[in-house]
Amino acid sequence: MRWKFVTEETAGESVERAAVKQRIAKWWQSFAERINDLDALFANKTEWDLPGWMHDQLNAISPELMWEFGPGLLGGHRLVITPETSHHLRPMVDEILASAPKISGWEFYSHRLPEGFDQATLTVDARGGGMLSAMHFQLTGGDFHRVDVRCLVKPDYPRDLMKATGFVAIETLLGEELLDRWIGHIDHEVVSEFPPDAVQGGGLLNEARLIISQIVASLPSDTWIGRCEKIQWSLFTLKPTAADEYPGRRDQLTQVSPYPELHQCIFNSSAFDSVRFSRCGEIFAFVKIDGKEGLPDWGFKDREDIEKALQAGLEATGLGSMIGGGNGLRYCYVDLALLDVIRAVPVIREVLARGGVSTRSWLLFSDRDFSEEWIGIYPESPPPPLEIE
């Protein structure tokens, strides 16, 4: 279900969204009613089945939601509500937290927060059984603007605990948001001596932030508006498998791009996040147009015609730019870098409707967290075929 980019609702969506919002409201009402019980539980003044209660109340919204209580950053308590690996639910989690009541002494978050070394040591011991103090980490810039991590231990470290300990340590020390957005390959190695640039757990977060700041600094300082004409473009060819329908970009045969690394990330099914490819706040999206019936005689001639029209419309309004396109077995695609998605939608719709594209045309998003988000080019556009995690 869509939560972040909603223009019109289908009849089914309207009913389903209303039902979910009712469950969200009921959850927060139940939570507020048990604040005193939660305070007493965390002060070891009472005992009751917190996991069972959370299962009954929070998981009534979605069984894929996970949760974690802990100390608040400003004192008091915190509650983290996270979909973990069900990334398509992140927009819904944002909706849940946006509906949270203001409760004194409570903070609410959508990602597990970074922990200090002492707390991380306890977490690693509880979840994996390994010794965090005996592990070092080596960080380097990786592919697709990510940070690769090597978890290093000496030969006497228990091999059966090495991998589990390493991942739990990284997640706990860096926090869930940084892990999801920025961390690439994680390797585990046994070494006789730790390299000079390896850091212990207490220095992992600062080292990761340093490398991320270097990656961000290496990105262009300006938006994509006006840049495409100055850059050499690359051509990709792909080998899709024929099917009755094609979620995402599964039928794509060709892609032209002024930003090869961005499209390589998309086509390699890597965890795409727009923040790793723009420091100007651009969201990378694409228009998907059903070409089964072709284009009308009075409209666009071909995909290149569509690209030029979208580029002119978006750049004239300062809302974004066209940054590539491609053809598929059934659909054609035009890639966009958008500075304001909601304000860009009327421009995109007007341009494409004027050229007569199919009703089965949509604005979709490259970010992993937005895999269920879409906007129809026409108010009557049906839902697109989606990649469901």
ZAMARGU-4260 file (C-alpha; in steps of 0.2 Angstrom, whole numbers, plus 5000, padded with zeros to 4 digits):
<rodrens>
0) 5000/5000/5000 | 5006/5018/4996 | 5009/5030/5010 | 5022/5043/5005 | 5017/5048/4987
5) 4998/5047/4986 | 4988/5058/4974 | 4972/5048/4971 | 4967/5032/4979 | 4959/5017/4971
10) 4943/5011/4979 | 4952/4996/4987 | 4966/5007/4993 | 4954/5019/5002 | 4946/5005/5011
15) 4962/4997/5016 | 4971/5013/5021 | 4956/5017/5032 | 4957/5000/5041 | 4976/5002/5044
20) 4974/5020/5051 | 4961/5013/5063 | 4973/5000/5069 | 4986/5013/5071 | 4975/5024/5081
25) 4970/5009/5092 | 4988/5004/5095 | 4993/5022/5101 | 4977/5022/5112 | 4982/5005/5120
30) 5000/5011/5122 | 4995/5028/5131 | 4984/5018/5142 | 4998/5007/5148 | 5011/5020/5151
35) 5011/5018/5170 | 5013/4999/5168 | 5028/5001/5156 | 5036/5013/5168 | 5034/5001/5182
40) 5040/4986/5172 | 5056/4995/5167 | 5059/5001/5185 | 5057/4982/5190 | 5042/4986/5201
45) 5031/4974/5192 | 5031/4959/5179 | 5019/4956/5164 | 5020/4949/5147 | 5027/4964/5137
50) 5031/4953/5121 | 5014/4946/5121 | 5005/4963/5123 | 5016/4970/5109 | 5012/4955/5098
55) 4993/4958/5101 | 4993/4977/5099 | 5007/4983/5088 | 5008/4968/5076 | 4989/4970/5073
60) 4995/4984/5061 | 5007/4972/5052 | 5015/4956/5058 | 5031/4961/5049 | 5034/4976/5062
65) 5048/4973/5075 | 5050/4984/5091 | 5063/4988/5104 | 5063/4998/5120 | 5077/5007/5128
70) 5083/5022/5136 | 5079/5039/5128 | 5092/5050/5121 | 5084/5064/5132 | 5081/5054/5147
75) 5066/5043/5150 | 5062/5029/5138 | 5062/5026/5119 | 5052/5014/5108 | 5059/5009/5091
80) 5046/5003/5078 | 5055/4995/5063 | 5051/4984/5048 | 5069/4978/5048 | 5071/4969/5031
85) 5053/4973/5025 | 5059/4989/5018 | 5043/4993/5008 | 5035/4995/5025 | 5046/5010/5029
90) 5033/5023/5023 | 5020/5015/5033 | 5031/5016/5049 | 5033/5034/5046 | 5014/5036/5046
95) 5014/5026/5062 | 5026/5038/5071 | 5018/5053/5063 | 5003/5048/5073 | 5012/5045/5089
100) 5005/5055/5104 | 5016/5067/5114 | 5020/5058/5130 | 5031/5065/5143 | 5047/5055/5145
105) 5045/5045/5129 | 5054/5046/5112 | 5049/5036/5096 | 5061/5031/5082 | 5059/5021/5066
110) 5077/5014/5066 | 5087/5006/5080 | 5099/5019/5086 | 5118/5017/5088 | 5124/5010/5104
115) 5139/5015/5114 | 5153/5003/5116 | 5148/4997/5133 | 5130/4994/5129 | 5135/4986/5112
120) 5146/4974/5121 | 5131/4968/5132 | 5120/4967/5116 | 5133/4957/5106 | 5136/4945/5121
125) 5117/4942/5123 | 5113/4940/5104 | 5129/4931/5098 | 5139/4926/5113 | 5155/4933/5105
130) 5167/4946/5113 | 5166/4963/5105 | 5182/4969/5113 | 5192/4955/5104 | 5186/4961/5087
135) 5193/4975/5076 | 5185/4983/5060 | 5193/4990/5044 | 5182/5001/5033 | 5184/5006/5015
140) 5174/5014/5002 | 5165/5001/4992 | 5155/5000/4976 | 5139/5011/4973 | 5144/5024/4986
145) 5144/5012/5000 | 5156/5007/5014 | 5163/4990/5015 | 5168/4983/5032 | 5180/4969/5037
150) 5177/4961/5054 | 5194/4955/5060 | 5198/4943/5074 | 5214/4934/5080 | 5216/4915/5077
155) 5210/4911/5095 | 5193/4919/5092 | 5179/4905/5091 | 5176/4903/5073 | 5158/4898/5075
160) 5154/4915/5083 | 5164/4926/5071 | 5151/4930/5058 | 5136/4931/5070 | 5146/4942/5082
165) 5152/4953/5068 | 5135/4957/5060 | 5127/4961/5077 | 5142/4972/5082 | 5140/4982/5066
170) 5122/4984/5067 | 5122/4989/5086 | 5137/5001/5084 | 5132/5010/5068 | 5113/5009/5071
175) 5100/5002/5059 | 5098/5017/5047 | 5117/5019/5043 | 5118/5001/5041 | 5104/5000/5029
180) 5108/5015/5019 | 5127/5015/5018 | 5135/4998/5022 | 5140/4987/5008 | 5150/4971/5009
185) 5153/4964/5026 | 5168/4951/5027 | 5175/4941/5041 | 5193/4937/5042 | 5206/4929/5054
190) 5222/4939/5055 | 5238/4936/5065 | 5240/4955/5067 | 5227/4969/5066 | 5231/4982/5052
195) 5236/4999/5057 | 5220/5007/5050 | 5209/4995/5059 | 5198/5002/5073 | 5190/4994/5088
200) 5171/4994/5091 | 5171/5011/5100 | 5179/5020/5085 | 5168/5011/5072 | 5154/5024/5071
205) 5166/5039/5069 | 5176/5030/5056 | 5160/5026/5046 | 5154/5044/5047 | 5171/5050/5041
210) 5171/5039/5025 | 5152/5043/5022 | 5156/5062/5023 | 5170/5059/5010 | 5158/5050/4999
215) 5145/5064/5000 | 5159/5077/4997 | 5164/5067/4981 | 5146/5069/4974 | 5142/5084/4962
220) 5138/5100/4972 | 5124/5105/4959 | 5108/5097/4954 | 5106/5087/4937 | 5097/5102/4930
225) 5107/5107/4914 | 5121/5094/4917 | 5115/5080/4905 | 5121/5089/4889 | 5139/5091/4896
230) 5142/5073/4901 | 5146/5058/4890 | 5132/5045/4890 | 5134/5026/4892 | 5124/5012/4884
235) 5119/4996/4894 | 5111/4981/4886 | 5102/4968/4897 | 5095/4951/4895 | 5077/4950/4902
240) 5067/4934/4902 | 5050/4935/4893 | 5035/4934/4904 | 5016/4939/4904 | 5020/4954/4915
245) 5035/4963/4921 | 5036/4971/4939 | 5049/4985/4941 | 5061/4985/4926 | 5062/4967/4923
250) 5059/4968/4904 | 5072/4981/4901 | 5083/4978/4886 | 5093/4994/4884 | 5097/5009/4895
255) 5106/5025/4891 | 5113/5035/4905 | 5124/5050/4910 | 5127/5042/4927 | 5132/5024/4924
260) 5136/5020/4942 | 5118/5024/4947 | 5110/5013/4934 | 5122/4999/4938 | 5117/4999/4956
265) 5098/4998/4950 | 5101/4984/4938 | 5112/4974/4950 | 5098/4974/4963 | 5108/4982/4975
270) 5101/4992/4990 | 5097/5008/4981 | 5095/5024/4991 | 5095/5041/4983 | 5105/5049/4997
275) 5120/5040/4991 | 5119/5047/4973 | 5114/5066/4977 | 5119/5078/4990 | 5105/5090/4983
280) 5090/5080/4990 | 5086/5073/4973 | 5074/5058/4972 | 5078/5046/4958 | 5062/5040/4950
285) 5057/5034/4933 | 5042/5034/4921 | 5036/5017/4915 | 5025/5017/4900 | 5016/5002/4893
290) 5020/5001/4874 | 5009/4986/4870 | 4997/4997/4860 | 5010/5009/4853 | 5009/5028/4853
295) 4995/5038/4844 | 4999/5046/4827 | 4996/5063/4835 | 5007/5061/4850 | 5025/5057/4854
300) 5035/5048/4840 | 5046/5038/4851 | 5055/5037/4868 | 5068/5050/4863 | 5053/5062/4860
305) 5046/5058/4877 | 5063/5061/4886 | 5065/5078/4878 | 5048/5084/4883 | 5050/5078/4901
310) 5067/5086/4902 | 5061/5103/4895 | 5046/5103/4907 | 5055/5099/4922 | 5070/5110/4919
315) 5059/5125/4915 | 5050/5123/4932 | 5067/5119/4941 | 5059/5103/4948 | 5071/5091/4941
320) 5079/5083/4925 | 5078/5068/4914 | 5094/5057/4917 | 5092/5043/4905 | 5080/5030/4898
325) 5078/5013/4890 | 5067/5001/4881 | 5060/4984/4886 | 5050/4970/4879 | 5034/4978/4883
330) 5038/4995/4892 | 5049/5010/4889 | 5057/5019/4904 | 5063/5037/4907 | 5073/5041/4922
335) 5071/5057/4932 | 5080/5066/4946 | 5067/5075/4955 | 5069/5089/4968 | 5051/5090/4974
340) 5041/5074/4969 | 5023/5081/4973 | 5026/5097/4964 | 5034/5088/4949 | 5019/5077/4947
345) 5007/5089/4938 | 5021/5094/4926 | 5025/5076/4922 | 5007/5072/4920 | 5004/5087/4908
350) 5019/5083/4897 | 5014/5064/4895 | 4996/5067/4893 | 4999/5079/4879 | 5009/5066/4870
355) 4996/5053/4872 | 5005/5039/4882 | 4995/5024/4888 | 4984/5025/4903 | 4995/5011/4910
360) 5009/5023/4913 | 5016/5027/4930 | 5029/5037/4940 | 5039/5024/4950 | 5054/5026/4962
365) 5071/5018/4962 | 5074/5018/4981 | 5072/5002/4990 | 5061/5009/5003 | 5048/5016/4990
370) 5046/4999/4981 | 5027/5000/4984 | 5025/5018/4980 | 5018/5024/4963 | 5009/5038/4955
375) 4998/5035/4940 | 5001/5047/4925 | 4982/5049/4924 | 4970/5049/4939 | 4962/5033/4931
380) 4978/5024/4929 | 4977/5006/4937 | 4990/5000/4949 | 5006/4995/4941 | 5014/4978/4943
385) 5025/4979/4958 | 5041/4971/4965 | 5034/4965/4982 | 5048/4960/4995
</rodrens>
